[in-house]
């Protein structure tokens, strides 16, 4: 038998082994009649498989979106790998040096070149793809996406699955021809991977006899069968479902089982690492990430592995290691979310100093603030955080503490979770809906003789008008709408400073909004609220000077803010500097310094609250016995949320066991009601919560508060390591 015949028999024998599901080695030195008979049988099977002929392109179109077929297995030998290295000049030791690859490579032995695997596609296609009448020849149009997700070990068996994804007609020069998009997937014989796994000390040694080999394969499962691949998919789907249902232990056991069968599946390993991180099993999660880093060449998987390692280190309090992991992830993929995580860890490593400003006139100022709290509370010194709000009398549960307005608010769309710069359905100044009260059966009720009385009654009960409010629009931009003449008078002066209809800074304002659109919702809302906050500040210094510095008003300047520590004093970030320059140009008549910019940003981050606003739906039912002819009931309908800095409420301190909440409905930001959650004693400090969420354990609460508000809570729940089922400023 000459070498060419030998290679042909070798190839056909591999096809035969796969098609009969007997993954055992047949000696090529055996040239007896039985072997020749097997070779002939394999050739016959292949010819039968390739004998399928389609009647033109119309029949080929019926295969779009369907799997065409899967080839037989082909064995990857060291000789073939060496020949490919000679042809391409790629002599990396992980391919051509078996001894070194076995000892040093994470794969446990030599692996095939990725492009060698790809170059076998035409051979597999010859076996699987049907003949099409009327087609003279085909050309390779190119590749849409290629990924080498798993290493192919030398000695492993490989096959290819083909699926016709698309069939279109293209024109080139004088030629009209069909173009097909074929999806291919290379499948590795998993038995060879199990054999290569270094962690398996009892490596499988295949016996010589066929019967004994089949018994071994039955014991260790048929890793090459499509049935087994389907089983893996089913188990993965079950694991995903269990994760969604919170059955983490069950899902983890299933992922462990999958990885015993497919130890090089980086997708499953990362899924397990993510689950382990959520279960606070950080060391195990890090080991899985390290395994992916050693075995994968895919940038997305590597970046995700480093990100997961960074999260684990962060939650373990190993901030230096966490920063290094996030930096390596960012080198692979510049993900803004990972950059934010890195910044949070830097804050934890180099915590900024929270400043509680004090002024000579504080006593008089806080005395004035306290006079607006309905004689129920006062602002005074607090051991918790410098100053706080305290009860001035005993109060019952769910009793109104006080009702206050917001200094400034911006709207947030509840459906899209996207901060809006303008909203024609709500008042620009007070956030009131322009249809705050909707009446069920309004057309029928409007025909009633008592309709005027009904309107008066509903207005008296809700302090809201029935029907639509026409509103007063800004004459310059026609974007900002005010619910009344009073709101227009109070709000138009501040709005004019950020009105897009003003030509002097129109371009800068458009650039500012354009930059905001690129940001995530949380960052975007901070900059938009800063813009509105700057609009209500004033000029300091000589009034005759053409350029005067901006000065914070008496209330804003007293709000807590942060400043970087000396060890980690950094200039503005690239994004902050871009927004700073734009705001300087928008408010060009008032000089904004970097110190003012940083201070206002930290004021927003530390003091702004998010809460929902609502409209009122009046439910109506006929009642001839009633004076008005109708019975009415009221239903709260959540409209959207607002991001606000409140006046007196900015002096509330936080507790994970708050005794104060915002009562609903909140129809506008000028009448926000704070009520007691439980009975309050005179002199007791009043707390709200800065957190929002469910099943918050102490570690999670500590991490959030440290990164967002830069302090550690010492309330009884945190001291006693208590998990809290639900926290919200709204009740």
C-alpha positions as CSV (number, residue, x, y, z in Angstrom):
1,X,0.0,0.0,0.0
2,X,1.6,3.3,-1.1
3,X,1.4,6.4,1.2
4,X,-1.4,8.0,-0.8
5,X,-3.6,4.9,-0.4
6,X,-2.6,4.7,3.3
7,X,-3.8,8.3,3.9
8,X,-7.1,7.5,2.1
9,X,-7.7,4.4,4.1
10,X,-6.9,6.3,7.3
11,X,-9.4,9.0,6.4
12,X,-12.1,6.6,5.4
13,X,-11.6,4.5,8.6
14,X,-12.1,7.7,10.7
15,X,-15.3,8.3,8.9
16,X,-16.3,4.7,9.5
17,X,-15.5,4.9,13.2
18,X,-17.7,8.0,13.7
19,X,-20.6,6.8,11.6
20,X,-20.8,3.5,13.6
21,X,-20.3,5.3,16.9
22,X,-17.3,3.2,17.7
23,X,-14.5,5.7,18.6
24,X,-11.7,3.2,18.8
25,X,-8.4,3.1,16.9
26,X,-7.9,0.7,13.9
27,X,-4.3,-0.1,13.1
28,X,-3.5,1.0,9.6
29,X,-0.9,-1.7,9.3
30,X,-3.6,-4.3,9.2
31,X,-4.4,-4.8,5.5
32,X,-6.4,-8.0,5.7
33,X,-9.7,-8.6,3.9
34,X,-11.9,-7.5,6.8
35,X,-10.3,-4.0,6.8
36,X,-10.7,-3.6,3.0
37,X,-14.3,-4.6,3.4
38,X,-14.8,-1.9,6.0
39,X,-13.2,0.7,3.8
40,X,-15.4,-0.3,0.9
41,X,-18.4,-0.1,3.1
42,X,-17.4,3.4,4.3
43,X,-17.0,4.6,0.7
44,X,-20.4,3.3,-0.2
45,X,-22.0,5.1,2.7
46,X,-20.3,8.4,1.7
47,X,-21.4,8.0,-1.9
48,X,-25.0,7.4,-0.8
49,X,-24.9,10.5,1.4
50,X,-23.6,12.6,-1.4
51,X,-26.0,11.3,-4.0
52,X,-28.7,13.7,-2.9
53,X,-29.5,16.1,-5.8
54,X,-31.7,19.2,-5.6
55,X,-33.7,20.3,-8.6
56,X,-32.4,23.9,-9.0
57,X,-32.3,26.9,-6.7
58,X,-36.0,26.7,-5.8
59,X,-35.5,23.4,-4.0
60,X,-32.3,24.8,-2.4
61,X,-34.4,27.7,-1.0
62,X,-36.5,25.2,0.9
63,X,-33.5,24.4,3.1
64,X,-33.0,28.0,4.3
65,X,-32.9,28.1,8.1
66,X,-32.5,24.3,8.2
67,X,-29.6,22.1,9.1
68,X,-28.2,20.5,6.0
69,X,-26.2,17.8,7.7
70,X,-23.3,16.8,9.8
71,X,-20.1,15.3,8.4
72,X,-18.3,12.2,9.6
73,X,-15.5,12.6,12.1
74,X,-11.9,13.3,10.8
75,X,-8.9,12.6,13.0
76,X,-6.4,15.3,13.5
77,X,-2.9,13.8,13.5
78,X,0.5,15.3,14.4
79,X,1.7,14.8,10.9
80,X,-1.1,16.9,9.5
81,X,-0.4,19.6,12.1
82,X,3.3,19.6,11.2
83,X,2.5,19.8,7.4
84,X,0.2,22.8,8.1
85,X,3.0,24.5,10.1
86,X,5.3,24.0,7.1
87,X,2.8,25.5,4.7
88,X,2.0,28.5,6.8
89,X,5.2,29.2,8.7
90,X,3.4,29.0,12.1
91,X,5.8,26.9,14.2
92,X,4.5,27.8,17.7
93,X,5.4,25.1,20.1
94,X,1.9,24.5,21.3
95,X,1.3,22.9,17.9
96,X,4.5,21.1,16.9
97,X,6.3,20.2,20.1
98,X,4.2,17.4,21.8
99,X,6.6,16.9,24.7
100,X,6.7,20.6,25.7
101,X,3.0,21.0,25.1
102,X,2.2,18.1,27.4
103,X,4.3,19.5,30.2
104,X,3.8,23.2,29.9
105,X,0.6,23.9,27.9
106,X,-2.7,24.3,29.8
107,X,-4.3,22.1,27.1
108,X,-2.4,19.0,28.3
109,X,-0.9,18.3,24.9
110,X,-0.4,19.8,21.3
111,X,-3.4,21.4,19.7
112,X,-4.2,22.0,16.0
113,X,-3.9,25.5,14.4
114,X,-7.2,27.3,14.4
115,X,-6.9,27.9,10.6
116,X,-6.1,24.2,10.1
117,X,-9.5,23.5,11.5
118,X,-11.0,26.1,9.2
119,X,-9.2,24.8,6.2
120,X,-11.0,21.4,6.6
121,X,-14.4,23.0,5.9
122,X,-14.3,22.3,2.1
123,X,-13.5,18.6,2.7
124,X,-16.5,18.4,5.1
125,X,-18.7,20.3,2.7
126,X,-17.9,17.8,-0.1
127,X,-19.4,15.1,2.1
128,X,-22.5,16.9,3.3
129,X,-23.6,19.5,0.8
130,X,-26.1,18.3,-1.9
131,X,-25.6,18.6,-5.6
132,X,-27.8,21.4,-7.2
133,X,-28.9,21.1,-10.8
134,X,-27.9,24.1,-12.9
135,X,-24.9,25.0,-10.8
136,X,-21.6,24.7,-12.6
137,X,-19.2,25.7,-9.8
138,X,-19.1,27.6,-6.5
139,X,-16.7,30.1,-5.1
140,X,-15.9,31.1,-1.5
141,X,-17.5,34.5,-1.0
142,X,-15.9,35.1,2.4
143,X,-16.6,34.7,6.2
144,X,-19.0,36.8,8.3
145,X,-17.7,35.7,11.7
146,X,-15.1,33.2,12.8
147,X,-14.4,32.2,16.4
148,X,-12.2,29.5,17.7
149,X,-13.9,28.8,21.0
150,X,-12.4,25.4,21.9
151,X,-8.9,24.0,21.3
152,X,-8.7,20.9,19.0
153,X,-6.2,18.5,20.5
154,X,-3.9,16.4,18.3
155,X,-5.4,12.9,18.2
156,X,-8.9,14.4,18.5
157,X,-11.8,13.7,16.0
158,X,-13.4,16.6,14.3
159,X,-16.6,17.0,12.3
160,X,-18.6,19.9,10.9
161,X,-22.3,20.8,11.1
162,X,-23.8,22.8,8.2
163,X,-26.9,25.0,8.1
164,X,-28.1,27.2,5.3
165,X,-28.9,30.6,6.8
166,X,-29.6,32.7,3.8
167,X,-29.8,32.5,0.0
168,X,-29.9,35.7,-2.1
169,X,-29.1,36.8,-5.6
170,X,-26.1,39.1,-6.2
171,X,-24.8,40.8,-9.4
172,X,-21.2,41.3,-10.3
173,X,-20.0,42.5,-13.7
174,X,-22.0,40.6,-16.3
175,X,-22.8,37.8,-13.8
176,X,-26.0,37.1,-11.9
177,X,-25.5,34.4,-9.3
178,X,-27.0,33.1,-6.1
179,X,-25.2,33.9,-2.8
180,X,-25.7,31.6,0.1
181,X,-24.8,32.1,3.7
182,X,-23.7,28.9,5.4
183,X,-23.4,28.5,9.1
184,X,-20.8,25.9,10.1
185,X,-19.9,24.6,13.5
186,X,-16.9,22.4,14.2
187,X,-17.6,19.7,16.8
188,X,-14.8,18.0,18.7
189,X,-15.0,14.4,19.9
190,X,-15.3,15.0,23.6
191,X,-13.7,11.6,24.5
192,X,-10.3,12.9,23.5
193,X,-10.9,16.0,25.7
194,X,-11.6,13.8,28.7
195,X,-8.5,11.9,27.9
196,X,-6.4,15.1,27.8
197,X,-7.8,16.6,31.0
198,X,-4.8,16.8,33.4
199,X,-7.1,16.9,36.4
200,X,-8.2,13.4,35.6
201,X,-5.5,11.3,37.2
202,X,-7.0,8.0,36.1
203,X,-6.7,8.6,32.4
204,X,-8.8,6.3,30.2
205,X,-6.7,3.6,28.4
206,X,-8.6,2.1,25.5
207,X,-8.4,-1.8,25.3
208,X,-7.3,-3.4,22.1
209,X,-10.4,-5.6,21.5
210,X,-13.5,-4.0,19.9
211,X,-15.9,-5.5,22.5
212,X,-13.8,-4.1,25.4
213,X,-13.6,-0.7,23.8
214,X,-17.3,-0.5,23.4
215,X,-17.8,-1.4,27.1
216,X,-15.4,1.4,28.1
217,X,-17.3,3.9,26.0
218,X,-20.6,2.8,27.4
219,X,-19.2,3.4,30.9
220,X,-17.9,6.9,30.1
221,X,-20.8,7.9,27.8
222,X,-20.7,8.5,24.1
223,X,-19.2,12.0,24.0
224,X,-19.4,12.2,20.2
225,X,-23.1,11.6,19.7
226,X,-25.6,14.2,18.8
227,X,-27.8,12.7,21.5
228,X,-25.3,13.7,24.1
229,X,-24.9,17.2,22.7
230,X,-28.7,17.7,23.0
231,X,-28.5,16.5,26.6
232,X,-25.9,19.1,27.4
233,X,-28.2,21.8,25.9
234,X,-31.1,20.6,27.9
235,X,-29.1,20.6,31.1
236,X,-27.8,24.2,30.4
237,X,-31.4,25.4,29.8
238,X,-32.5,23.8,33.1
239,X,-29.6,25.5,34.9
240,X,-30.5,28.9,33.4
241,X,-34.1,28.4,34.5
242,X,-33.1,27.4,38.0
243,X,-30.8,30.5,38.3
244,X,-33.8,32.8,37.3
245,X,-36.0,31.0,39.9
246,X,-33.3,31.6,42.6
247,X,-32.5,27.8,42.9
248,X,-28.7,28.5,42.9
249,X,-27.6,25.2,44.5
250,X,-29.5,23.1,42.0
251,X,-28.2,25.2,39.1
252,X,-24.6,24.9,40.4
253,X,-24.8,21.1,40.6
254,X,-26.0,21.0,37.0
255,X,-23.2,23.3,35.8
256,X,-20.7,21.1,37.6
257,X,-22.1,18.1,35.8
258,X,-21.8,19.8,32.4
259,X,-18.2,20.7,33.0
260,X,-17.2,17.2,34.0
261,X,-18.4,16.2,30.4
262,X,-17.1,19.3,28.6
263,X,-14.2,20.7,30.7
264,X,-13.1,23.2,28.0
265,X,-16.5,24.9,27.6
266,X,-15.5,28.4,28.6
267,X,-19.1,29.7,28.2
268,X,-20.4,27.2,30.9
269,X,-17.3,27.8,33.1
270,X,-18.0,31.6,33.0
271,X,-21.6,30.9,33.8
272,X,-20.6,28.9,36.8
273,X,-18.1,31.6,37.9
274,X,-20.8,34.2,37.7
275,X,-23.1,32.1,39.8
276,X,-20.4,31.4,42.4
277,X,-19.7,35.1,42.6
278,X,-23.4,35.8,43.3
279,X,-23.3,33.1,46.0
280,X,-20.3,34.8,47.6
281,X,-18.0,31.8,46.9
282,X,-15.3,34.1,45.6
283,X,-12.3,31.8,45.7
284,X,-14.0,29.1,43.5
285,X,-15.2,31.8,41.1
286,X,-11.7,33.2,40.7
287,X,-10.4,29.7,40.0
288,X,-12.9,29.3,37.2
289,X,-12.0,32.7,35.8
290,X,-8.3,31.7,35.8
291,X,-9.1,28.5,34.0
292,X,-10.8,30.5,31.2
293,X,-7.9,32.9,31.0
294,X,-5.5,30.1,30.5
295,X,-7.5,28.2,27.9
296,X,-9.4,30.8,25.9
297,X,-8.2,33.0,23.1
298,X,-11.5,34.9,22.7
299,X,-11.2,38.6,23.8
300,X,-14.8,38.8,25.0
301,X,-14.5,35.7,27.3
302,X,-11.1,36.9,28.6
303,X,-12.5,40.4,29.3
304,X,-15.5,38.9,31.1
305,X,-13.2,36.7,33.2
306,X,-11.1,39.6,34.4
307,X,-14.3,41.6,35.2
308,X,-15.6,38.7,37.3
309,X,-12.3,38.4,39.1
310,X,-12.4,42.1,39.8
311,X,-15.9,41.8,41.3
312,X,-14.8,38.9,43.5
313,X,-11.7,40.8,44.7
314,X,-13.8,43.9,45.3
315,X,-16.3,42.0,47.5
316,X,-13.5,40.3,49.3
317,X,-12.0,43.7,50.2
318,X,-8.9,43.1,48.0
319,X,-9.1,46.4,46.2
320,X,-5.6,46.5,44.7
321,X,-6.2,43.1,43.0
322,X,-9.6,44.2,41.9
323,X,-8.2,47.3,40.2
324,X,-5.6,45.3,38.4
325,X,-8.3,42.8,37.1
326,X,-10.5,45.6,35.9
327,X,-7.6,47.3,34.1
328,X,-6.8,44.0,32.3
329,X,-10.4,43.7,31.3
330,X,-10.4,47.3,29.9
331,X,-7.3,46.6,27.9
332,X,-9.3,43.9,26.0
333,X,-12.6,45.7,25.7
334,X,-13.2,49.3,26.8
335,X,-16.5,48.8,28.6
336,X,-17.9,51.9,30.4
337,X,-19.5,49.7,33.0
338,X,-16.2,48.1,33.9
339,X,-14.6,51.6,34.0
340,X,-17.3,52.6,36.5
341,X,-16.6,49.6,38.6
342,X,-12.9,50.4,38.6
343,X,-13.7,54.0,39.8
344,X,-15.9,52.6,42.6
345,X,-13.1,50.4,43.8
346,X,-10.7,53.4,43.7
347,X,-13.1,55.2,45.9
348,X,-13.2,52.3,48.3
349,X,-9.4,52.1,48.3
350,X,-8.9,55.9,48.5
351,X,-12.2,57.1,50.1
352,X,-13.1,60.7,49.5
353,X,-13.6,62.9,52.6
354,X,-17.2,63.9,53.1
355,X,-17.4,67.6,54.0
356,X,-20.3,68.9,56.2
357,X,-19.9,72.7,55.6
358,X,-20.3,75.1,58.6
359,X,-20.8,78.8,58.5
360,X,-21.2,81.6,61.0
361,X,-24.8,82.1,60.3
362,X,-25.7,78.3,60.5
363,X,-27.7,78.8,63.7
364,X,-30.0,81.5,62.2
365,X,-30.3,79.5,58.9
366,X,-31.3,76.2,60.5
367,X,-33.6,78.1,62.8
368,X,-35.4,79.4,59.7
369,X,-35.5,75.9,58.1
370,X,-36.9,74.4,61.3
371,X,-39.7,77.0,61.3
372,X,-41.1,75.5,58.1
373,X,-41.4,72.0,59.5
374,X,-44.9,72.4,60.9
375,X,-43.6,72.5,64.6
376,X,-43.0,68.7,64.3
377,X,-39.2,68.7,63.7
378,X,-36.1,70.8,63.9
379,X,-32.6,70.7,62.3
380,X,-29.8,70.4,64.9
381,X,-26.4,68.7,65.5
382,X,-26.3,64.9,65.1
383,X,-23.8,62.3,66.2
384,X,-24.7,60.3,63.0
385,X,-23.4,62.8,60.4
386,X,-22.9,66.3,61.7
387,X,-26.5,67.4,61.7
388,X,-29.9,65.9,61.3
389,X,-33.6,66.3,61.8
390,X,-35.2,65.5,65.2
391,X,-38.8,65.2,66.4
392,X,-40.0,68.0,68.6
393,X,-43.0,66.1,69.9
394,X,-44.4,62.6,70.2
395,X,-46.0,61.3,67.0
396,X,-48.1,58.4,66.0
397,X,-47.5,55.9,63.2
398,X,-48.3,57.2,59.7
399,X,-48.7,60.8,61.0
400,X,-47.8,63.7,58.7
401,X,-44.4,65.1,59.7
402,X,-44.2,68.0,57.2
403,X,-44.8,68.9,53.6
404,X,-42.0,70.5,51.6
405,X,-41.0,71.4,48.0
406,X,-38.0,70.4,45.9
407,X,-35.3,72.9,45.1
408,X,-34.9,71.5,41.6
409,X,-36.1,68.3,39.7
410,X,-35.7,66.7,36.3
411,X,-38.1,64.1,34.9
412,X,-37.3,60.5,34.3
413,X,-39.2,58.3,31.9
414,X,-40.4,55.2,33.8
415,X,-40.9,53.0,30.7
416,X,-37.6,53.6,28.9
417,X,-35.6,54.3,32.1
418,X,-34.2,57.3,30.3
419,X,-33.8,60.8,31.6
420,X,-35.6,63.3,29.4
421,X,-34.4,66.9,28.7
422,X,-37.9,68.1,27.9
423,X,-41.4,66.9,28.5
424,X,-44.5,68.5,27.1
425,X,-46.9,66.5,29.3
426,X,-45.7,67.8,32.6
427,X,-44.9,71.2,34.1
428,X,-41.3,72.2,33.7
429,X,-41.3,73.9,37.1
430,X,-43.3,71.6,39.4
431,X,-43.5,68.4,37.4
432,X,-47.3,68.3,37.7
433,X,-49.0,66.2,34.9
434,X,-51.0,68.4,32.5
435,X,-53.8,65.9,33.0
436,X,-53.4,65.3,36.8
437,X,-56.9,64.0,37.4
438,X,-58.8,61.8,34.9
439,X,-62.5,61.1,35.4
440,X,-64.0,57.7,34.5
441,X,-67.2,58.1,32.5
442,X,-66.4,61.8,32.0
443,X,-68.5,62.2,28.8
444,X,-71.6,60.9,30.6
445,X,-71.0,62.8,33.8
446,X,-70.4,66.1,31.9
447,X,-74.0,65.9,30.7
448,X,-75.2,65.9,34.3
449,X,-76.9,69.0,35.7
450,X,-74.6,68.6,38.7
451,X,-71.4,68.5,36.7
452,X,-70.2,71.9,37.9
453,X,-70.8,70.7,41.6
454,X,-69.0,67.5,40.8
455,X,-66.0,69.4,39.5
456,X,-65.9,71.6,42.6
457,X,-66.2,68.5,44.9
458,X,-63.4,66.6,43.2
459,X,-61.1,69.7,43.2
460,X,-61.8,70.3,46.9
461,X,-61.0,66.6,47.7
462,X,-57.8,66.4,45.6
463,X,-56.8,70.0,45.1
464,X,-56.4,69.2,41.4
465,X,-58.3,70.4,38.3
466,X,-60.5,67.9,36.3
467,X,-59.5,67.4,32.7
468,X,-56.5,68.8,30.7
469,X,-54.5,71.8,31.7
470,X,-53.7,73.9,28.6
471,X,-50.4,75.2,30.1
472,X,-48.2,78.1,29.3
473,X,-45.2,77.5,26.9
474,X,-41.8,79.1,26.7
475,X,-42.0,81.7,23.8
476,X,-38.4,81.1,22.8
477,X,-38.1,77.3,22.6
478,X,-41.8,76.0,22.7
479,X,-40.4,73.0,24.6
480,X,-40.8,73.9,28.2
481,X,-44.4,74.0,29.4
482,X,-45.7,75.5,32.7
483,X,-49.0,74.4,34.4
484,X,-50.0,77.9,35.5
485,X,-49.0,81.6,35.4
486,X,-47.5,81.3,38.9
487,X,-45.2,78.4,37.8
488,X,-44.4,80.4,34.6
489,X,-43.4,83.4,36.7
490,X,-41.3,81.4,39.1
491,X,-39.7,79.1,36.5
492,X,-39.1,81.1,33.3
493,X,-36.2,83.1,34.6
494,X,-34.2,80.0,35.5
495,X,-35.3,78.1,32.3
496,X,-34.2,81.0,30.1
497,X,-30.6,80.3,31.2
498,X,-30.8,76.8,29.6
499,X,-33.4,77.5,26.9
500,X,-32.4,76.0,23.6
501,X,-34.1,78.9,21.8
502,X,-31.3,81.3,23.0
503,X,-28.9,81.8,20.1
504,X,-25.9,82.8,22.3
505,X,-25.2,79.3,23.6
506,X,-27.6,77.2,21.4
507,X,-24.7,75.1,19.9
508,X,-23.1,74.4,23.2
509,X,-26.4,73.3,24.7
510,X,-27.0,70.9,21.8
511,X,-23.5,69.5,22.2
512,X,-24.2,69.0,25.9
513,X,-27.4,67.0,25.2
514,X,-25.6,65.0,22.5
515,X,-22.9,64.1,25.0
516,X,-25.5,63.1,27.6
517,X,-27.2,60.7,25.1
518,X,-23.9,58.7,25.0
519,X,-24.0,58.1,28.8
520,X,-25.7,55.5,31.0
521,X,-28.9,56.7,32.7
522,X,-27.3,57.3,36.2
523,X,-24.5,59.4,34.9
524,X,-26.7,61.3,32.5
525,X,-29.2,62.2,35.2
526,X,-26.4,63.7,37.3
527,X,-25.1,66.0,34.6
528,X,-28.7,67.1,33.6
529,X,-29.5,67.9,37.2
530,X,-26.2,69.8,37.5
531,X,-27.2,71.9,34.5
532,X,-30.5,72.9,36.1
533,X,-28.8,73.5,39.4
534,X,-26.3,75.9,37.9
535,X,-29.2,77.8,36.3
536,X,-30.5,78.8,39.7
537,X,-27.2,80.0,41.1
538,X,-26.1,83.6,41.0
539,X,-23.1,85.9,40.3
540,X,-20.7,87.1,43.0
541,X,-18.4,90.1,43.1
542,X,-18.6,93.5,41.4
543,X,-21.8,93.9,39.4
544,X,-20.0,96.1,36.9
545,X,-17.6,93.3,36.0
546,X,-18.4,91.7,32.7
547,X,-17.3,88.2,34.0
548,X,-18.1,87.3,37.6
549,X,-17.6,84.0,39.3
550,X,-20.6,81.7,40.1
551,X,-21.5,81.5,43.8
552,X,-23.7,78.8,45.5
553,X,-26.8,80.1,47.2
554,X,-27.3,79.9,51.0
555,X,-29.0,76.5,50.9
556,X,-26.9,74.6,48.3
557,X,-23.6,75.7,49.9
558,X,-24.7,74.0,53.1
559,X,-25.3,70.6,51.6
560,X,-22.7,67.9,52.2
561,X,-20.2,67.2,49.5
562,X,-17.0,65.2,49.1
563,X,-13.4,66.0,48.2
564,X,-10.6,63.5,47.1
565,X,-8.0,62.5,49.7
566,X,-4.5,63.9,49.2
567,X,-3.2,60.5,48.3
568,X,-5.6,60.2,45.5
569,X,-6.1,63.8,44.3
570,X,-6.9,63.6,40.6
571,X,-7.9,66.2,38.0
572,X,-11.2,65.9,36.2
573,X,-11.9,62.8,34.3
574,X,-12.0,63.0,30.5
575,X,-15.8,62.9,30.6
576,X,-16.1,65.4,33.5
577,X,-13.7,67.8,31.7
578,X,-15.8,67.6,28.5
579,X,-19.0,68.4,30.4
580,X,-17.2,71.1,32.5
581,X,-16.1,72.9,29.3
582,X,-19.6,72.8,27.8
583,X,-21.2,74.1,31.0
584,X,-18.6,76.9,31.1
585,X,-19.7,78.0,27.6
586,X,-23.4,77.7,28.4
587,X,-23.1,79.9,31.5
588,X,-20.4,82.1,30.0
589,X,-21.7,85.2,31.9
590,X,-20.7,83.4,35.2
591,X,-17.4,81.8,35.6
592,X,-17.6,78.1,36.7
593,X,-14.4,76.9,38.3
594,X,-13.3,73.3,38.5
595,X,-13.8,73.4,42.3
596,X,-17.4,74.6,41.9
597,X,-18.0,71.9,39.2
598,X,-16.7,69.1,41.4
599,X,-18.5,70.4,44.4
600,X,-21.9,70.6,42.7
601,X,-21.4,67.2,41.1
602,X,-20.8,65.6,44.6
603,X,-23.7,67.6,46.0
604,X,-26.0,66.0,43.4
605,X,-24.5,62.5,44.0
606,X,-24.8,62.7,47.8
607,X,-28.1,64.6,48.1
608,X,-30.4,63.9,45.2
609,X,-33.3,61.5,45.6
610,X,-35.4,59.5,43.1
611,X,-39.1,59.0,43.7
612,X,-42.2,58.5,41.5
613,X,-44.9,61.0,40.8
614,X,-48.5,60.0,40.0
615,X,-51.8,61.1,38.5
616,X,-55.2,60.4,40.0
617,X,-57.9,58.4,38.3
618,X,-61.4,59.0,39.6
619,X,-63.5,55.8,39.5
620,X,-67.2,56.6,39.2
621,X,-70.4,54.6,39.7
622,X,-74.0,55.8,39.4
623,X,-75.9,56.3,42.6
624,X,-79.4,57.9,42.3
625,X,-79.6,58.2,46.1
626,X,-76.5,60.5,46.2
627,X,-76.9,64.3,45.9
628,X,-74.6,64.4,43.0
629,X,-76.0,61.2,41.4
630,X,-72.6,59.4,41.5
631,X,-70.3,57.7,43.9
632,X,-66.5,58.3,43.5
633,X,-63.4,56.5,44.5
634,X,-59.7,57.4,43.8
635,X,-56.9,55.4,42.3
636,X,-53.3,56.3,42.1
637,X,-51.6,55.9,38.7
638,X,-47.9,56.1,38.6
639,X,-46.8,58.6,36.0
640,X,-43.0,58.8,36.0
641,X,-40.1,59.4,38.4
642,X,-38.2,62.6,39.2
643,X,-34.6,63.1,40.2
644,X,-34.7,65.9,42.8
645,X,-32.9,67.8,45.4
646,X,-35.4,68.5,48.2
647,X,-35.1,71.5,50.6
648,X,-35.4,70.6,54.2
649,X,-35.3,66.8,53.6
650,X,-31.7,67.1,52.4
651,X,-30.8,67.2,56.1
652,X,-32.2,63.7,56.8
653,X,-29.6,61.1,57.7
654,X,-29.8,57.5,56.5
655,X,-30.7,54.3,58.4
656,X,-31.4,50.8,57.2
657,X,-34.3,50.9,59.7
658,X,-35.9,54.2,58.6
659,X,-38.7,55.8,60.6
660,X,-39.8,58.3,58.0
661,X,-41.1,57.8,54.4
662,X,-42.5,59.8,51.5
663,X,-46.2,59.3,51.3
664,X,-48.0,58.7,48.0
665,X,-49.4,60.0,45.8
666,X,-46.8,62.7,44.8
667,X,-48.6,64.7,42.2
668,X,-45.9,67.4,41.9
669,X,-42.5,68.2,43.5
670,X,-43.8,71.3,45.4
671,X,-45.9,69.3,47.9
672,X,-43.9,66.2,49.0
673,X,-45.3,64.8,52.3
674,X,-43.1,63.0,54.8
675,X,-44.8,60.7,57.3
676,X,-43.8,58.5,60.2
677,X,-43.4,54.7,59.7
678,X,-43.8,54.0,63.4
679,X,-44.5,55.9,66.7
680,X,-41.9,58.5,67.3
681,X,-40.7,59.9,70.7
682,X,-39.9,63.6,71.2
683,X,-36.1,64.2,70.6
684,X,-35.7,61.1,68.5
685,X,-33.6,61.5,65.3
686,X,-35.6,61.0,62.1
687,X,-34.2,58.8,59.3
688,X,-35.0,58.0,55.7
689,X,-33.3,55.3,53.7
690,X,-30.9,56.1,50.8
691,X,-31.3,52.5,49.5
692,X,-33.9,50.9,47.3
693,X,-34.2,47.1,46.7
694,X,-35.1,43.7,48.0
695,X,-33.3,41.1,50.1
696,X,-30.4,43.4,50.8
697,X,-27.8,41.8,53.1
698,X,-25.3,43.8,55.2
699,X,-22.5,43.3,52.7
700,X,-24.5,44.6,49.8
701,X,-25.8,47.6,51.8
702,X,-22.3,48.4,52.9
703,X,-20.9,48.3,49.4
704,X,-23.6,50.5,47.9
705,X,-23.4,53.1,50.7
706,X,-19.6,53.2,50.6
707,X,-19.6,53.8,46.8
708,X,-22.5,56.2,46.5
709,X,-22.5,58.1,49.8
710,X,-19.0,57.4,51.2
711,X,-20.0,56.3,54.7
712,X,-20.5,53.1,56.7
713,X,-23.9,52.6,58.2
714,X,-23.9,51.7,61.9
715,X,-27.7,51.1,62.4
716,X,-28.8,48.1,64.4
717,X,-29.5,46.1,61.2
718,X,-25.9,46.6,60.0
719,X,-24.4,46.0,63.5
720,X,-26.3,42.7,63.8
721,X,-25.7,41.6,60.2
722,X,-29.4,41.5,59.3
723,X,-30.8,41.0,55.8
724,X,-33.6,43.4,55.0
725,X,-36.4,42.1,52.8
726,X,-37.3,45.5,51.3
727,X,-36.1,49.1,51.5
728,X,-37.6,52.2,49.8
729,X,-38.0,55.8,50.5
730,X,-41.7,55.4,49.3
731,X,-44.3,53.6,51.3
